[in-house]
Every structure is written in C-alpha cells, then in structure tokens.
Amino acid sequence: MASMKKVKGRKKLYRVQYKCPHTNKWKQQYHDNKDDAVIALSHWQQVQLFKKNNMDWESLLHKQQAPITVGEVFTAFTNNVLSTMTNVDTKAKYNVVMNSCRKVFPDETFVSDIRTMKKDVVGMEVTGWIIYKREMELVHGRSRRGIDSYLRDILHIFNWAFEEELIHKLVMKKSDRYKDTELKPIVYKTWSDEEIHALFNHAGLDDFQKDIMWLFAVLGSRANELTGYQRTKPYKELHWEHVNLENNTLQLLQKRRQIRETVDVHPSVMVILKKWKERGHKRPLDMKYKALNKIMHEIAAITGIEFTCHDLRRMKAQVLRNETHDLPQASRSIGDKSDAVVDNHYAGISIAEQRTTNNQVHDSLTSIISKN
C-alpha cells in the first residue's frame, strides 16, 4: 500500500510513495507540509483499494486532477518535446497535426470531455474521436488514410501527456484509429514493360521531356529532393554545389535524414545534368514542383499514359525488384528505410517473383520426394 515518510535534507519534507495503477511501478511525490502529504496518502490508498476490488479507480484518479485543456497539452508538448527535436520536417508535421485537432477541438476544450463529447456532424450525431474523423473527412476533405496518420501522431502526443502525468486518464486509444476494414485498399501504379517502352520511345515527346523522366526513373528520388526552388523548405533545394560531375554523385537531403548524404548516380543521369549546366541552368532542376508537375501532366496527355512524378520513383523500385526479386535492395535503391512501405506502396511482389518462388519450392519438393 501507499506510504508516507518524513525525509531529511530536502526542501519538501514529506514523501508519499505509491504504486502507479497503470504501470504497477512505484512512484514518489514530495510535499511541503504534513497535511498535504496525508491528503495525498489517503488519495493513493483509496485508488489502490478501488483497483484491488475491481472498482472504477480511473474515475477516482481523474476526479483528483484539475481540468486541463487541449491547448495546455499542446503547449507542453511543444515546449518539452518539439523544442528538443532537430528534424525540421518532423516538427512541422506535429504542428500541422496539432492544428488539425484544434479545428475540431479548440484550445479551450477540456481533454477530459473529448471521449464523451457529442456533436452533430453533417447530419449525424457522433461521439468522441468520431467527431474528429467525420469532420476531417466530410468538412475538410481529408482522405481516411491521411486522417489515420494524423490520429497516429495525436495518439503519441496524448500518450506522452499521460506518461508525464499531465493527464491521469487516457484521452485516446489505439481503437480510436481507423480499422483496416474502414480504409480503402492501397492502389498504386504498376508499370508494364509495354508502357515503359512506349513512354520513353514516344515520338511526340521532345528530348527535355524524355530527359526529365529518365532523371526521376533512374534516380528514384522524391521530387522535393531534386527541385531547385522550394519556398517553404529552401534547405532541401538541389544546387550545383551538391552535384559532383566527376565522381557521378549527388548530395541529397532525403526524407527523415538530418544531413545531406552522398548517393551514387548512373553516368546517363550525369550526362543530362552536365548538358543542363552547359546550357546555363541556374540549378540542376531549375524549377519549382508546380512547374515539374505541369510537365508530367503534359507528358501524360501526349502519351496517353496516366502517371505522376512519384510513379517514376515506383518504376525504379518495380523494375529492380522484378529483376532481382530482392525487396530490401529495391527499398534501398529509392532511399526508403522501410521494406513494408515499399512492398505496400511502391513495388509489391510480381508474378515473375511468385513464379520463381513456386519453381524453387517445386524443385526442392521434387528433389526430396525422389530421393531413394
């Protein structure tokens, strides 16, 4: 059970020791005077008694806490967590996530009210985090997968607040996120050999259009790693100082990386970059993303093949996996740390790879069975 002890050598003289009902680990509180310590001791003894007898100890615990607002949690997270982060993109991501939550649950909202709150959203009364999901989808036009990624980060923020004892009751649970059955299947472009051949040999495309496609298909890089102008993220811009034409390398700031990393580049790409530099391009890819996107749309219209710049990144992963049947290699080739992401979003297992696997199993079983 919880206990109280007078201690020497501390500004706060009384220590109350108790078992955290959530983690079952011992924790300590210090108090200036005996009266406050006795009140705290009585509280924790009652909580432990409720838990031992399977009573509603969470509500008892929650009642002892002064109400805390969404804004207070977000401010605490910003000051204690975001302020220590070094990755600018990660900090920006959390700020976007917190602002999305504020659109539905303003700063003055008590976090203790969120789970039981009711609201009519587009003609239907819903409760708790369903309010957030429904408003983000139907009012703000977000996709469910996008909303789910926000929910993942909001869950992290409130779990941090819970672990730091800013709040004493879980505001959000894993079950508040979308289930797989509530999400649309992931669909992405799968390139055929015929499409690739038609795309790069189309008579209606000029050399610059073919060069820019080749650049992205062979590099497999994200657009914001190569574009020369980025108003909101100028630190990601690719300049000529990041290009080594002699060693065939680029220095790219890839996703979730802290610093630029040197990557090998096929000579055929360096030929294109060298040509652009000789023509006086101020930067290797001398344009913003909007202009790049316009070029891709023009190519798609001319060729009749629907694709995006990101699909050229997929092309590299798919071609390599089809050739090698090696998922980790395909992941590394496009600078992605996660094999699962590449498998689900870029280059899933092909018929050729399945066929090779089936033949290997067939040959092994046949060999085992035919042994004397």
C-alpha positions in Angstrom: 0.0 0.0 0.0 1.0 3.6 -0.3 3.2 5.0 2.5 4.3 8.4 3.9 7.7 9.2 5.3 9.4 12.3 6.6 12.8 12.8 4.9 15.8 14.9 5.8 17.9 17.1 3.6 15.1 18.1 1.2 13.2 21.3 0.8 10.0 19.3 0.7 10.0 17.3 3.9 7.3 14.6 3.3 7.5 11.8 0.7 4.5 9.8 -0.4 5.3 6.5 -2.1 2.6 4.7 -4.1 2.2 2.2 -6.9 1.1 3.7 -10.2 -2.2 1.9 -11.0 -1.5 2.0 -14.8 2.1 0.6 -14.8 2.2 -1.1 -11.3 5.6 0.7 -10.8 6.5 2.5 -7.6 6.4 6.3 -7.8 7.1 9.1 -5.3 5.6 12.5 -4.5 7.1 15.2 -2.2 5.1 17.7 -0.2 5.9 20.8 1.8 3.8 20.0 4.8 2.3 17.0 6.6 -1.3 18.0 5.9 -0.8 17.9 2.1 1.1 14.6 2.4 -1.6 13.0 4.4 -4.3 14.0 1.8 -2.1 12.6 -1.0 -1.5 9.4 1.0 -5.2 8.9 1.6 -5.9 9.5 -2.1 -3.4 6.9 -3.3 -4.6 4.4 -0.7 -8.1 4.8 -1.9 -7.1 4.4 -5.6 -5.2 1.2 -4.7 -8.2 -0.1 -2.7 -10.6 0.6 -5.7 -8.3 -1.2 -8.1 -7.9 -4.2 -5.7 -11.6 -4.6 -5.6 -12.2 -4.1 -9.3 -13.9 -0.7 -8.8 -13.8 2.3 -11.1 -10.4 3.6 -9.9 -9.8 5.5 -13.1 -12.7 7.9 -12.4 -11.5 8.3 -8.9 -8.0 9.2 -10.1 -9.4 11.5 -12.7 -11.5 13.5 -10.3 -8.4 14.5 -8.3 -6.9 16.3 -11.3 -7.6 19.9 -12.1 -9.1 20.2 -15.6 -6.5 20.5 -18.4 -7.2 21.8 -21.9 -6.2 20.7 -25.3 -4.2 23.9 -25.7 -2.3 23.2 -22.4 -1.3 19.7 -23.6 -0.2 21.0 -27.0 1.8 23.8 -25.4 3.5 21.4 -23.0 4.3 19.0 -25.9 5.7 21.9 -27.9 7.9 23.2 -25.1 9.2 19.9 -23.8 9.3 17.7 -26.9 9.2 19.7 -30.2 11.7 22.2 -28.8 14.3 19.4 -28.5 13.8 17.9 -32.0 16.4 18.7 -34.6 14.5 17.5 -37.7 12.6 20.5 -39.1 10.2 18.3 -41.1 9.2 16.3 -38.0 8.5 19.5 -36.0 6.4 20.9 -38.9 4.5 17.6 -39.2 3.5 17.7 -35.5 2.4 21.4 -35.8 0.2 20.5 -38.7 -1.3 17.6 -36.7 -2.0 19.8 -33.7 -3.6 22.5 -35.8 -5.9 19.9 -37.4 -7.0 18.8 -33.9 -7.7 22.4 -33.0 -10.0 22.7 -35.9 -12.3 20.2 -34.2 -11.4 20.5 -30.5 -10.3 24.2 -29.9 -7.6 25.0 -27.4 -10.1 25.7 -24.6 -11.6 22.2 -24.8 -11.1 20.1 -21.7 -9.3 16.9 -22.6 -11.5 15.0 -20.1 -14.6 15.9 -22.2 -13.4 14.6 -25.6 -14.3 11.0 -25.3 -17.8 11.6 -24.2 -18.5 14.8 -26.2 -21.4 14.6 -28.7 -21.8 16.7 -31.8 -23.9 16.7 -35.0 -21.5 16.4 -37.9 -23.1 16.6 -41.4 -26.5 15.3 -40.3 -25.3 12.6 -37.9 -24.7 12.8 -34.1 -21.4 11.2 -33.2 -19.2 10.9 -30.1 -15.6 11.4 -29.1 -12.9 10.9 -31.8 -15.5 10.0 -34.4 -16.3 13.8 -34.4 -12.7 14.4 -35.5 -12.7 11.7 -38.1 -16.0 12.7 -39.6 -15.3 16.4 -39.6 -11.8 16.0 -41.2 -13.3 13.7 -43.9 -16.6 15.4 -44.7 -15.9 19.0 -43.8 -12.2 19.4 -44.6 -12.0 16.8 -47.4 -9.2 14.7 -46.0 -8.7 11.1 -47.0 -9.1 8.4 -44.3 -5.5 7.3 -44.7 -4.4 10.9 -44.2 -6.7 11.3 -41.2 -5.3 8.0 -39.7 -1.8 9.2 -40.0 -2.9 12.3 -38.0 -4.6 10.2 -35.4 -1.4 8.2 -35.0 0.5 11.4 -34.1 -2.2 12.8 -31.9 -2.2 9.5 -30.0 1.5 9.9 -29.5 1.0 13.4 -28.1 -1.7 12.4 -25.6 0.2 9.3 -24.6 3.2 11.5 -23.9 0.9 13.7 -21.7 -0.4 10.6 -19.9 3.1 9.2 -19.2 4.3 12.6 -18.0 1.2 12.7 -15.7 -0.2 15.9 -17.1 -3.4 13.9 -17.5 -4.4 10.8 -15.5 -6.8 9.1 -17.9 -6.2 8.0 -21.4 -7.7 10.6 -23.8 -7.2 8.5 -26.9 -6.7 4.8 -27.6 -5.4 2.7 -30.5 -9.0 1.6 -31.1 -9.9 5.3 -32.0 -7.9 5.0 -35.2 -9.4 3.5 -38.4 -9.6 -0.2 -38.7 -8.3 -1.9 -41.9 -11.9 -2.6 -42.9 -12.6 1.1 -42.8 -9.8 2.1 -45.1 -9.8 1.8 -48.9 -7.3 -0.7 -50.3 -4.0 0.8 -51.3 -3.8 1.2 -55.0 -0.7 2.4 -56.9 0.5 2.3 -60.5 2.2 -0.9 -61.6 4.3 -0.3 -64.7 4.2 -2.9 -67.6 7.2 -3.3 -69.9 5.0 -2.2 -72.8 4.1 1.1 -71.0 7.8 1.9 -70.2 8.8 1.2 -73.8 6.0 3.3 -75.2 6.7 6.2 -72.7 10.4 6.6 -73.5 10.1 6.0 -77.2 7.1 8.2 -77.9 7.6 10.3 -81.0 5.6 13.2 -79.6 8.0 13.9 -76.7 11.0 16.2 -77.0 14.4 15.5 -75.6 13.9 17.6 -72.4 10.7 15.7 -71.5 12.4 12.4 -72.0 15.5 13.6 -70.1 13.4 14.7 -67.1 11.6 11.3 -67.0 14.8 9.5 -67.2 16.3 11.5 -64.4 13.5 10.5 -62.0 13.2 6.9 -63.2 16.9 6.1 -62.8 17.4 8.1 -59.6 14.2 7.1 -57.9 14.3 10.2 -55.8 11.4 12.2 -54.4 10.5 15.4 -56.2 11.4 17.6 -53.2 14.9 16.1 -53.1 15.7 17.3 -56.6 13.7 20.5 -57.3 15.8 23.7 -57.3 13.3 26.1 -55.7 11.2 25.4 -52.5 9.8 28.4 -50.8 8.8 26.6 -47.5 11.9 24.3 -47.4 14.8 26.1 -49.0 17.3 23.8 -47.2 16.1 20.9 -49.4 16.8 22.7 -52.7 19.3 21.0 -55.0 22.0 23.3 -56.2 25.0 22.8 -58.4 27.3 22.7 -55.4 25.5 19.4 -54.5 26.5 17.8 -57.8 29.9 16.2 -58.5 30.1 15.7 -62.2 33.5 14.0 -62.0 32.6 11.3 -59.4 29.0 10.8 -60.6 27.5 11.6 -57.1 24.8 13.9 -55.7 24.4 15.2 -52.1 20.7 14.7 -51.3 18.7 15.6 -48.2 16.4 12.6 -48.2 13.3 12.0 -46.1 13.8 11.9 -42.4 17.6 12.4 -42.7 19.3 15.1 -40.7 22.1 15.9 -43.2 22.7 15.6 -46.9 24.0 12.1 -47.9 26.2 11.3 -50.9 24.4 9.0 -53.4 25.8 7.3 -56.5 24.3 8.4 -59.8 24.3 6.5 -63.1 26.5 8.2 -65.7 23.5 8.5 -68.0 21.9 10.9 -65.5 25.1 12.9 -65.1 25.2 13.4 -68.9 21.8 15.0 -68.6 22.8 17.2 -65.7 26.0 18.2 -67.4 24.0 19.2 -70.6 21.7 21.4 -68.5 24.6 23.1 -66.7 26.3 23.9 -70.1 23.0 25.4 -71.2 23.1 27.8 -68.3 20.5 26.3 -65.9 21.0 28.1 -62.6 20.2 25.0 -60.7 20.2 21.3 -61.7 16.4 21.0 -61.8 15.7 24.7 -62.5 12.1 24.8 -61.4 9.6 24.6 -58.6 7.4 21.5 -58.0 4.4 23.2 -59.7 6.3 23.5 -62.9 7.6 19.9 -62.7 4.1 18.7 -62.1 2.8 20.6 -65.1 5.5 18.9 -67.3 4.4 15.4 -66.1 0.8 16.2 -66.9 1.8 17.3 -70.4 3.7 14.1 -71.0 0.8 12.0 -69.7 -1.6 13.9 -72.1 0.7 13.4 -75.1 1.4 9.7 -74.4 -2.0 8.7 -73.1 -0.2 7.0 -70.1 -1.5 8.3 -66.8 1.3 8.7 -64.2 2.8 11.1 -61.7 6.4 12.1 -60.9 6.1 9.7 -57.9 5.2 6.9 -60.2 8.6 7.2 -61.9 10.0 6.6 -58.4 7.9 3.5 -58.3 9.1 2.5 -61.7 12.7 2.2 -60.4 11.6 0.0 -57.4 9.4 -2.2 -59.6 12.0 -2.7 -62.3 14.7 -3.6 -59.8 12.5 -5.9 -57.7 11.3 -7.7 -60.9 14.9 -8.1 -62.0 16.4 -9.2 -58.6 13.4 -10.4 -56.6 15.1 -8.6 -53.7 12.8 -6.3 -51.7 15.4 -4.8 -49.4 17.6 -3.9 -52.4 14.6 -2.3 -54.1 13.9 -0.3 -50.9 17.5 0.9 -50.6 17.6 1.9 -54.3 15.0 4.6 -53.7 16.3 5.7 -50.3 13.4 4.2 -48.3 14.2 2.6 -44.9 11.0 0.5 -44.7 10.6 -2.7 -46.7 7.0 -2.8 -45.7 6.3 0.7 -47.2 8.0 -0.3 -50.5 6.1 -3.6 -50.6 2.7 -2.0 -49.9 3.1 1.3 -51.8 5.8 1.0 -54.5 6.8 -2.4 -55.6 4.7 -5.4 -54.5 5.6 -8.9 -55.3 5.3 -9.6 -59.1 4.1 -12.6 -60.9 7.7 -13.2 -62.1 8.9 -13.3 -58.5 6.0 -15.6 -57.4 6.7 -17.9 -60.3 10.4 -18.1 -59.4 9.5 -18.9 -55.8 7.0 -21.6 -56.9 9.6 -23.2 -59.1 12.1 -23.2 -56.3 9.5 -24.9 -54.0 8.6 -27.4 -56.7 12.2 -28.3 -57.4 13.0 -28.7 -53.7 10.0 -30.9 -53.0 10.6 -33.0 -56.1 14.2 -33.5 -55.1 13.2 -34.6 -51.6 10.5 -36.9 -52.8 12.7 -38.5 -55.5 15.5 -39.5 -53.0 16.0 -43.2 -52.6 
